[in-house]
Each structure stands twice: as C-alpha cells, then as structure tokens.
Amino acid sequence: MADSRFFNLLGPLRLKELAEITGAEIAGNLDLDRSFDDVQALDDAGETHVSFLDNKKYAGAFAESKAGACIIRPEYVDRAPPGMSLLVTSEPYLGYAKVAQRLYPTSKPSAGISPQAMVDPRALVGVGTRIDPGAVILSGAEIGANCIIGSNSVVGSGVTISDDCRIGANVTLSHCCLGHRVILHPGVRIGQDGFGFALTAAGHEKVPQLGRVIVEDDVEIGANSTIDRGAGPDTVIGAGTKIDNLVQIAHNVKLGRGCIVVSQVGISGSTEIGDFVMIGGQAGLTGHLEVGSGSRIAAQSGVMRNVEAGATIGGSPAKPMRDWLKEVAFVERMVKNKSK
C-alpha cells in the first residue's frame, strides 16, 4: 500500500468495475462483485490487490503471485495461478494506469493565495487557483483556473498559464505561454535566453533572443529540465509530449505532438522533431536537424544527420540500428579473436 501520508486511497473496486475501467475482458466465470482495495506489484500482492503483467521478464513472478486480480495479455491466461481473477487486454500497462488513477485520484487544489506569496496587482489569477508561500507573480502574468503555483516559483511578466496547470516548487517562467493541463516538476526553467552569440576574434557578441516558448496542452516536463526561448522564431513543445528530468532544449527547437524525451537528452538549436518521436536517455542532437515523425533514437546516441520518419537509429554518430548493432558485434568478435 502507498504511504497514506502522501497518497489518498479510494476504494474498494469490484471486479466488474475494474473491467469497465480497463476495457478488459474477464476470463472465466468469476464473481463480478469480488472486491479489491489497492494495486500492488506481483511479488508483494495479496488476495485483495490488483496487479499487472506487461513484460515477459516477470512471467515467473506472475505464475507465483498471490494477487487477487491481474491485468494481463491473452497469451498469459493459461499460466495464471489458481483463484486469480484475470482482466485480459492487449494493453495491460494502460489498464493498470487507469486503475491506479481511479484508486489514487489527483486531488483538486484548495484555492487561495498565501499571505507569504507576492502577487502583483496587475496580474490575473483564475478562480480556484492556489499560490503557495514564497511564489512571485509579476505584472501582466495571467494564470488560469484551478492551477497550482508551487512555493518559491516565479511567473514572469506577460507569462500566460492556461487552466488546470500544476507548477512545482522553484520553477521559473519567463517569455512563455503554457496550454491547459501542463505539469512542470520542481526546478523547471522555461523561457530564459537561448545560447546565441556572434563569435569574433575580438570577443563574442550576445544575440538578443526575441522569441518565446510555446508549451501546448497536456505536456509534462520533469524536474530541473530547461527550455530556452527562441531567438526569433518560438521554441515549441507539442501537445501531449512528455519530457523527463534533466533535459536541455535549446532555442528555436520544435518538438511535435506526443514525443517522449528521456533524462539527460540535449537538443541543439533549430532542430525540428516530428510527432511521436522517442529519444532515449543521454542522446544528443546537433542543431538544424529534421527528425521525422515516429522515429526512435537509442540512448546515448549522437545524432548529426537528419532522421527519416519511422527510422530507428543508435550509436555515435547515429545510424540505422541494424547497422550499428552489426558494427558493435563485429568489433566484439575482433576483440575476442585477438585475445585468443
């Protein structure tokens, strides 16, 4: 069970409710009113818990699990232990996410502005929004309804935040516009100067960064990630994109819809990334590239060329995954043969 100091558990849920929530089929002639009060991992689950199996590495744990109910793919039905209620779906992890959301719903913020916050009278704050101690809201900022602004965060002049956004502690926002339901974890920095200089032998002249950062609806950005504003064109983060902790996105970058960017990725200026692109941890992309929609970039890749839509690449310099794996295997064989 999750620690009740941090998470509020609602429940229980009956088996037929679990089926409705997950869109899964119930395997066998089971008691539809059987009750379950929490979610739990396969190894730790008991008879009142719901678990899931989405990775074949845990098939052994599933076969020995004491979970009362489990969300699984069809091919694992025959491997279930006796007495387990089965919720069968092609997307068990999605089903688990929906059950966990129902049991541990996100609470609505308690509205109000802390006396320890500083809100400029020329700022607009929507109905139901909470502003925590130490937060600073500057002149001309606009914050929508039902938002949370965490302690010690700074919302700069002219910044707009749409409804139902959650801004963590110690976030700084300038020169940016946030869509609806955006989540920013603690320490995020959005809208600061891009890294732009005219390089000369006499010194480096700063180039004014005159664009903004546009963060579209349903974006989530992890702790201590940074997104620079554009030099002229805007930096854009597409709707539904999820960005992990410690990611750097430079000026003029355009990220499409539904992208996944994992921790410690760096994306250089003016690179354009299509929709539903996945970028693995610690990958680096040079500037002015075009990365096609649906492509996948392996962890620690160094991307120096354009990437075709739907391609899977890896290595440094990055190349098609098949070619990179062949090269790695060839080098390993050479090393083994030399050591004999």
C-alpha positions in Angstrom: 0.0 0.0 0.0 1.2 3.5 -0.8 2.2 5.7 2.2 -1.0 7.4 3.4 1.0 10.5 4.4 1.5 11.2 0.7 -1.3 9.4 -1.2 -5.1 9.2 -0.6 -6.5 5.8 -1.4 -10.1 5.5 -2.5 -11.9 2.2 -3.0 -12.6 -0.6 -3.0 -13.5 -1.5 -6.6 -15.5 -4.5 -7.7 -14.2 -6.8 -10.4 -16.9 -5.7 -12.9 -15.8 -2.0 -12.2 -12.2 -3.0 -12.9 -13.3 -4.4 -16.2 -15.1 -1.3 -17.1 -12.2 1.0 -16.1 -9.6 -1.1 -18.1 -11.8 -2.1 -21.0 -10.6 -5.6 -20.4 -12.5 -8.9 -20.7 -12.9 -11.1 -17.6 -11.6 -14.6 -18.1 -13.7 -17.4 -16.7 -17.0 -17.5 -14.7 -16.0 -15.3 -11.8 -17.7 -13.4 -9.0 -18.2 -9.9 -10.6 -18.8 -8.4 -7.2 -15.5 -9.6 -5.8 -13.8 -6.5 -4.1 -10.3 -5.2 -4.4 -8.9 -2.4 -2.4 -5.4 -1.5 -3.8 -2.8 -2.0 -6.5 0.4 -3.8 -5.8 3.4 -5.4 -7.6 3.2 -9.1 -8.5 5.7 -10.2 -5.8 4.0 -8.3 -3.0 0.3 -8.5 -3.9 -2.3 -10.3 -1.8 -5.8 -11.5 -2.5 -7.4 -8.0 -2.2 -4.8 -6.4 -4.6 -4.8 -5.8 -8.4 -1.5 -6.3 -10.2 -0.5 -6.4 -13.9 1.9 -8.2 -16.3 3.2 -6.3 -19.3 6.8 -7.6 -19.6 7.6 -11.3 -20.2 10.6 -11.0 -17.8 8.1 -11.1 -15.0 6.1 -14.1 -16.2 7.6 -16.3 -13.4 6.6 -13.8 -10.8 3.1 -13.8 -12.3 2.8 -17.6 -12.1 3.7 -17.5 -8.4 1.8 -14.3 -7.5 -0.8 -14.1 -4.7 -2.6 -11.2 -6.4 -6.4 -11.4 -6.3 -6.7 -9.9 -9.8 -4.2 -9.3 -12.6 -4.4 -7.4 -15.8 -2.7 -9.5 -18.5 -2.3 -10.2 -22.2 -4.3 -13.1 -23.6 -1.3 -15.3 -24.0 -0.7 -15.5 -20.3 -4.2 -16.7 -19.3 -3.2 -20.3 -19.1 -0.2 -19.5 -16.8 -2.2 -17.8 -14.1 -2.2 -19.3 -10.6 -5.5 -20.8 -9.3 -8.0 -18.4 -7.9 -6.7 -15.3 -9.6 -9.3 -13.1 -11.4 -8.0 -12.2 -14.8 -8.6 -9.0 -16.7 -7.5 -9.7 -20.3 -6.4 -6.8 -22.6 -3.8 -6.1 -25.2 -2.6 -3.1 -23.2 -2.1 -4.2 -19.5 0.1 -1.3 -18.5 -2.5 1.2 -19.7 -5.2 -0.8 -17.8 -3.1 -0.6 -14.7 -2.6 3.1 -15.1 -6.3 3.6 -15.3 -7.0 1.5 -12.2 -4.3 3.3 -10.2 -5.7 6.7 -11.2 -9.1 5.6 -10.0 -7.8 4.4 -6.7 -5.4 7.3 -6.2 -7.1 10.3 -7.9 -5.3 13.6 -8.1 -7.0 16.0 -5.7 -8.1 19.4 -6.8 -6.1 22.3 -5.4 -7.5 24.2 -2.4 -7.9 27.7 -3.8 -6.2 30.7 -2.3 -3.2 32.9 -2.3 -0.8 32.5 0.6 0.0 35.7 2.6 3.7 34.8 2.0 3.3 34.9 -1.8 3.9 38.1 -3.8 1.3 38.7 -6.5 1.4 42.0 -8.5 -2.0 43.7 -8.5 -1.7 43.8 -12.3 -1.5 40.0 -12.6 -4.6 37.9 -13.2 -5.3 34.8 -11.2 -8.2 32.5 -12.1 -10.9 31.0 -9.9 -9.8 28.0 -7.9 -6.1 28.6 -8.2 -3.7 28.1 -5.3 -0.5 30.1 -5.0 1.9 28.7 -2.3 4.2 30.6 0.1 7.1 32.4 -1.5 5.8 32.3 -5.0 6.2 35.5 -7.0 3.7 36.5 -9.8 4.9 39.6 -11.7 2.9 42.3 -13.5 0.9 41.2 -16.6 1.1 37.5 -15.8 -2.1 35.6 -16.4 -2.9 32.3 -14.6 -6.0 30.3 -15.4 -8.5 28.5 -13.2 -7.7 25.6 -10.9 -3.9 25.9 -11.2 -1.2 25.3 -8.5 1.8 27.6 -8.3 4.4 25.9 -6.0 6.5 27.6 -3.3 9.2 30.0 -4.5 8.3 29.7 -8.1 8.4 32.9 -10.3 5.9 33.6 -13.0 7.4 36.4 -15.1 5.8 39.5 -16.7 3.4 38.6 -19.5 3.6 34.9 -19.0 0.3 33.1 -19.6 -0.7 29.8 -17.9 -4.0 28.1 -19.0 -6.4 26.2 -16.8 -5.6 23.2 -14.7 -1.8 23.5 -14.7 0.4 22.3 -11.9 3.6 24.3 -11.4 6.0 22.7 -8.9 8.3 24.4 -6.4 11.2 26.6 -7.5 10.1 26.8 -11.1 10.9 30.0 -13.2 8.8 31.0 -16.1 9.5 33.9 -18.5 8.7 34.7 -22.1 6.4 31.7 -22.4 2.8 30.6 -22.9 1.5 27.4 -21.3 -1.5 25.4 -22.5 -4.1 23.5 -20.5 -3.2 20.7 -18.0 0.6 21.3 -18.2 2.6 19.8 -15.4 6.0 21.3 -14.5 8.0 19.5 -11.9 10.3 21.3 -9.4 13.2 23.3 -10.7 12.0 23.6 -14.3 13.3 26.7 -16.1 11.4 27.9 -19.2 11.9 30.9 -21.3 15.4 32.0 -20.4 17.8 33.3 -23.1 18.9 30.9 -25.7 22.6 30.3 -26.1 23.2 32.8 -29.0 26.4 34.6 -29.7 28.1 36.2 -32.8 31.6 34.8 -32.5 34.5 37.1 -33.4 38.3 37.2 -32.8 37.7 40.2 -30.6 35.0 38.5 -28.4 31.6 37.1 -28.5 28.7 39.4 -29.1 25.4 38.4 -27.5 22.5 38.0 -29.9 19.1 39.1 -28.5 16.7 36.2 -28.0 13.4 37.7 -29.2 11.1 34.6 -29.3 9.0 32.8 -26.8 8.4 29.2 -25.6 5.0 27.8 -26.5 4.1 24.8 -24.4 0.9 23.2 -25.8 -1.8 21.2 -23.9 -1.1 18.1 -21.7 2.7 18.5 -21.7 4.6 17.2 -18.7 8.2 18.4 -18.0 10.4 16.7 -15.4 12.5 18.2 -12.6 15.4 20.6 -13.5 14.8 20.5 -17.2 15.4 23.7 -19.2 13.8 25.1 -22.3 15.3 28.2 -23.9 13.2 30.8 -25.7 13.6 31.3 -29.4 16.0 33.7 -31.0 13.2 35.0 -33.2 11.0 32.0 -34.1 9.4 30.4 -31.0 10.6 27.3 -29.3 7.6 24.9 -29.4 6.7 21.8 -27.3 3.8 19.9 -29.0 0.7 18.8 -27.3 0.9 15.6 -25.2 4.7 15.5 -25.2 6.4 14.1 -22.0 9.9 15.3 -21.0 11.9 13.6 -18.3 14.2 15.2 -15.7 17.4 17.0 -16.6 16.7 17.6 -20.3 18.0 20.6 -22.2 16.1 22.0 -25.2 17.7 24.9 -27.0 16.3 27.9 -28.8 14.0 27.5 -31.8 13.6 23.8 -31.3 10.2 22.4 -32.4 9.0 19.2 -30.7 6.0 17.6 -32.2 2.9 16.0 -30.6 3.2 13.1 -28.2 7.0 12.9 -28.1 8.9 11.1 -25.3 12.2 12.7 -24.3 14.2 10.7 -21.6 16.5 12.1 -19.0 19.7 14.0 -19.9 18.9 14.4 -23.5 20.3 17.6 -25.2 18.6 19.0 -28.3 20.6 21.8 -30.0 19.1 24.9 -31.6 16.6 25.0 -34.5 16.2 21.2 -34.7 12.7 20.2 -35.7 11.3 17.0 -34.4 8.1 15.4 -35.7 5.2 13.8 -33.9 5.5 10.7 -31.6 9.3 10.6 -31.7 11.1 8.7 -28.8 14.5 9.9 -27.7 16.4 7.7 -25.2 18.4 8.9 -22.3 21.6 10.9 -22.8 21.1 11.2 -26.5 22.5 14.4 -28.1 21.1 16.0 -31.2 23.1 18.7 -33.1 21.4 21.8 -34.4 19.3 22.5 -37.5 18.3 18.8 -38.0 15.0 17.4 -39.1 13.8 14.3 -37.2 10.9 12.6 -38.9 7.6 11.6 -37.1 7.5 8.2 -35.4 11.3 7.7 -35.3 13.2 6.3 -32.4 16.6 7.3 -31.1 18.5 4.9 -28.8 20.1 6.0 -25.5 23.5 7.8 -25.7 23.1 8.3 -29.5 24.9 11.2 -31.1 22.6 12.4 -33.9 24.4 14.5 -36.5 22.2 13.9 -39.6 18.6 14.2 -40.5 16.4 11.2 -39.4 13.8 9.7 -41.7 10.2 9.2 -40.4 9.8 5.9 -38.7 13.5 5.1 -38.5 15.2 3.6 -35.5 18.8 4.7 -35.0 21.6 4.3 -32.5 25.3 4.8 -31.9 27.6 7.9 -32.2 27.5 9.1 -34.9 24.0 7.7 -35.0 23.0 5.4 -37.9 20.3 2.8 -38.6 20.0 0.5 -35.6 20.7 -2.7 -37.7 24.0 -1.2 -39.0 25.1 0.0 -35.6 24.4 -3.4 -34.0 26.3 -5.2 -36.8 29.3 -2.9 -36.2 29.2 -3.5 -32.4 29.1 -7.3 -33.0 32.0 -7.1 -35.5 34.2 -5.2 -33.1 33.4 -7.6 -30.3 34.3 -10.6 -32.5 37.6 -8.9 -33.4 38.5 -8.3 -29.8 37.7 -11.9 -28.8 39.7 -13.3 -31.7 42.7 -11.1 -30.9 42.7 -12.2 -27.3 42.9 -15.9 -28.2 
